[in-house]
């Protein structure tokens, strides 16, 4: 456990910890390896006060299987099923509010977050990107960096090597843009193939993202909406079903 993680010891799973828990929704579109890393960090006590409570996906994907395996509620909302982007995000927001979510972590979410979600969670949406922003925003950053770093153009190669790494930042209205929380470089020249470089970037993601989420969550305070908390509703439903 590193020094940053040691600052936020976990008491998750005990009744006394419930008021201090910071509820996190994870948005994902792919295999879900970073979602898994967040879940495992929470279970091992390395995610501080943050707790993954909900998974939102824009399509069926590997992250859904991880959520089912770990018993985390998961929903798929495909943009094509809604008349407008605003209606799509309003639906997502209604579910996020039902789970009393305090902040959102984008873990390989291949959609730009719109004004509806940004307005409801201003400064509380954390994104992970596999490059040292502001360089190489957008899709396929790992492959683009590798191709440029191994090109014959010395200037292009140097720029790509300088951009190889991982960034965690606060999402704003621009794609892969916003205040940077943490970065970690991954020297592309140390690897013999794209597959090796990609694996190294993912290892960096799995370490940096949970550590940064833990630090970020420690700055937040619970702001539950009025009414019966979701976890209490579930407890009551389970009690009624057992009686």
matplotlib code that plots the C-alpha trace (Angstrom):
import matplotlib.pyplot as plt

x = [0.0, 1.5, 1.5, -1.5, -3.6, -2.5, -4.0, -7.5, -7.9, -11.2, -13.9, -16.3, -18.6, -19.3, -22.5, -20.6, -19.0, -22.3, -22.7, -19.1, -19.3, -19.1, -21.3, -19.7, -21.3, -18.9, -19.6, -18.0, -18.3, -15.7, -14.1, -14.3, -10.8, -10.7, -14.1, -12.8, -9.7, -12.0, -14.1, -11.1, -9.6, -12.8, -12.9, -9.3, -9.7, -7.6, -10.4, -10.8, -14.4, -15.5, -17.7, -18.8, -22.6, -23.8, -22.5, -23.9, -23.1, -24.1, -24.0, -23.7, -20.1, -17.6, -18.1, -21.7, -20.4, -18.1, -21.0, -23.2, -20.3, -19.8, -23.5, -23.4, -26.5, -25.9, -27.9, -27.5, -28.9, -28.2, -28.4, -30.2, -33.2, -33.9, -35.2, -32.6, -29.2, -30.9, -33.6, -30.9, -28.9, -32.1, -32.9, -29.3, -29.6, -32.8, -31.2, -28.0, -30.1, -32.1, -28.8, -27.8, -24.6, -22.1, -19.7, -19.1, -16.0, -15.6, -13.7, -13.4, -16.7, -16.6, -19.2, -18.8, -20.6, -23.3, -24.6, -27.3, -24.9, -22.2, -24.8, -25.9, -22.4, -20.3, -16.7, -17.7, -17.1, -13.6, -12.3, -9.4, -7.5, -4.5, -2.2, -0.6, -3.2, -3.5, -1.6, -3.5, -7.1, -9.8, -10.0, -7.2, -4.6, -2.4, -2.2, -1.7, 1.1, 2.8, 2.6, 4.0, 6.7, 8.0, 7.9, 10.9, 10.0, 12.2, 10.0, 6.8, 8.5, 9.8, 6.3, 4.7, 7.2, 6.6, 2.8, 2.9, 1.2, -2.1, -4.1, -7.0, -8.9, -12.2, -14.4, -15.8, -17.8, -14.8, -13.7, -10.8, -10.3, -10.5, -8.5, -5.8, -5.8, -2.9, -0.6, 1.8, 4.2, 4.8, 8.0, 7.0, 10.6, 10.9, 8.6, 9.2, 5.6, 2.3, 0.9, 3.6, 3.1, -0.7, -0.4, 1.9, -0.5, -3.3, -1.2, -0.6, -4.3, -5.2, -2.9, -3.4, -7.1, -8.1, -5.5, -6.7, -10.4, -9.6, -7.9, -10.7, -13.5, -11.9, -12.6, -16.3, -19.2, -22.4, -25.3, -28.1, -31.5, -34.5, -36.5, -35.7, -32.1, -31.7, -29.8, -32.5, -35.2, -33.3, -33.0, -36.7, -37.5, -35.2, -36.8, -40.3, -39.3, -37.9, -40.9]
y = [0.0, 3.4, 6.6, 8.0, 5.0, 4.9, 8.3, 6.9, 3.7, 1.9, 1.0, -0.1, -2.8, -1.8, 0.0, 2.9, 3.6, 4.1, 7.8, 8.5, 6.4, 8.4, 6.7, 6.3, 5.4, 4.0, 4.5, 2.0, 0.8, -1.9, -4.9, -3.3, -3.9, -0.4, -1.0, -4.3, -2.4, 0.1, -2.8, -4.7, -1.6, -1.0, -4.5, -4.4, -1.1, 0.9, 3.1, 5.1, 6.3, 5.7, 2.8, 1.5, 1.4, 1.5, 0.7, 2.5, 1.4, 2.6, -0.9, -4.5, -5.1, -7.0, -4.5, -5.7, -9.3, -7.9, -6.1, -9.2, -11.2, -8.7, -8.0, -4.4, -3.0, -2.3, -0.7, -0.3, 2.8, 2.9, 6.4, 5.1, 4.1, 7.8, 10.6, 13.1, 13.1, 15.1, 12.5, 9.8, 11.6, 12.5, 8.8, 8.0, 10.9, 9.6, 6.2, 7.9, 10.0, 7.0, 5.4, 8.6, 8.9, 11.5, 11.4, 9.6, 7.8, 7.3, 4.1, 3.6, 5.3, 5.8, 8.6, 12.4, 13.4, 16.0, 19.1, 17.3, 15.1, 17.8, 20.2, 17.8, 16.7, 19.8, 19.1, 15.6, 13.5, 11.9, 10.6, 8.2, 8.6, 6.5, 9.4, 12.4, 15.0, 17.5, 15.3, 12.6, 13.1, 11.0, 7.3, 4.8, 6.9, 3.9, 2.7, 6.3, 6.9, 3.7, 4.3, 7.8, 6.8, 4.2, 6.3, 7.6, 11.2, 12.3, 15.2, 13.1, 10.2, 12.5, 14.1, 10.6, 9.4, 12.5, 11.8, 8.1, 7.5, 7.9, 10.9, 11.2, 14.5, 16.2, 16.0, 19.2, 20.2, 19.3, 15.8, 14.6, 18.0, 19.5, 20.0, 17.2, 15.3, 12.9, 11.7, 8.8, 8.4, 5.0, 5.1, 3.6, 3.1, 0.3, -2.0, -4.2, -4.4, -2.5, -5.4, -4.9, -1.2, -1.5, -3.9, -1.5, 1.4, -0.7, -1.7, 2.0, 2.8, 0.0, 1.6, 5.3, 5.4, 3.8, 5.8, 9.1, 8.2, 7.6, 10.9, 12.7, 11.1, 12.2, 15.8, 15.2, 15.2, 13.3, 15.2, 12.7, 13.8, 13.9, 10.8, 7.2, 6.3, 3.7, 1.3, 1.5, 0.8, -2.3, -3.4, -3.0, -4.9, -7.7, -7.8, -7.9, -10.7, -12.8, -12.4]
z = [0.0, -1.0, 1.1, -0.8, -0.1, 3.5, 4.0, 3.5, 5.5, 4.7, 7.1, 4.3, 5.2, 8.8, 9.8, 11.3, 7.9, 6.0, 6.7, 5.6, 2.4, -0.9, -3.5, -6.9, -10.2, -12.9, -16.6, -19.0, -22.6, -22.9, -21.2, -17.8, -16.5, -14.9, -13.4, -12.0, -10.6, -8.8, -7.3, -6.1, -4.6, -2.7, -1.4, -0.3, 1.5, -1.0, -2.4, 0.8, 1.3, -2.3, -3.0, -6.4, -6.1, -9.8, -13.3, -16.3, -19.9, -23.3, -24.7, -23.6, -22.7, -20.5, -17.7, -17.3, -16.6, -13.9, -12.3, -12.3, -10.8, -8.0, -7.3, -8.4, -10.0, -13.7, -16.5, -20.2, -21.8, -25.6, -27.1, -30.2, -27.9, -27.1, -29.2, -28.2, -26.4, -23.6, -23.1, -23.0, -20.3, -18.3, -18.1, -16.9, -14.4, -13.0, -12.2, -10.8, -8.5, -7.3, -6.1, -4.3, -6.3, -5.2, -8.1, -11.4, -12.6, -16.4, -16.9, -20.6, -21.4, -25.1, -25.2, -24.6, -21.5, -22.3, -20.6, -18.6, -16.7, -16.5, -15.0, -12.4, -11.4, -12.1, -11.0, -9.9, -13.0, -13.1, -16.4, -17.2, -20.5, -21.8, -22.7, -21.1, -21.9, -23.5, -26.1, -27.9, -26.9, -28.5, -29.4, -30.0, -28.2, -27.3, -30.9, -32.2, -29.7, -30.6, -34.3, -34.0, -31.5, -33.9, -37.0, -38.9, -38.2, -35.3, -34.2, -34.3, -32.5, -29.7, -29.2, -29.0, -26.5, -24.3, -24.4, -23.5, -20.2, -18.3, -17.1, -14.6, -14.9, -14.2, -17.2, -18.7, -21.8, -24.1, -25.0, -22.9, -21.4, -17.9, -14.7, -14.4, -11.1, -11.7, -14.5, -14.9, -17.8, -19.4, -21.5, -24.8, -25.8, -23.2, -25.1, -28.1, -29.4, -29.3, -27.2, -24.6, -24.5, -24.3, -21.4, -19.5, -20.0, -18.6, -15.6, -15.0, -15.3, -12.8, -10.3, -10.9, -11.3, -8.0, -6.1, -7.6, -7.1, -3.4, -3.0, -4.9, -3.0, 0.3, -0.7, -1.1, 1.4, 1.1, -0.3, -0.3, -1.8, 0.4, 1.0, 2.0, 1.1, -1.6, 0.6, 3.2, 0.6, -0.5, 3.1, 3.7, 0.5, 1.5, 4.9, 3.4, 1.0, 3.8, 6.0]

ax = plt.figure().add_subplot(projection="3d")
ax.plot(x, y, z, "-o")
ax.set_aspect("equal")
plt.show()
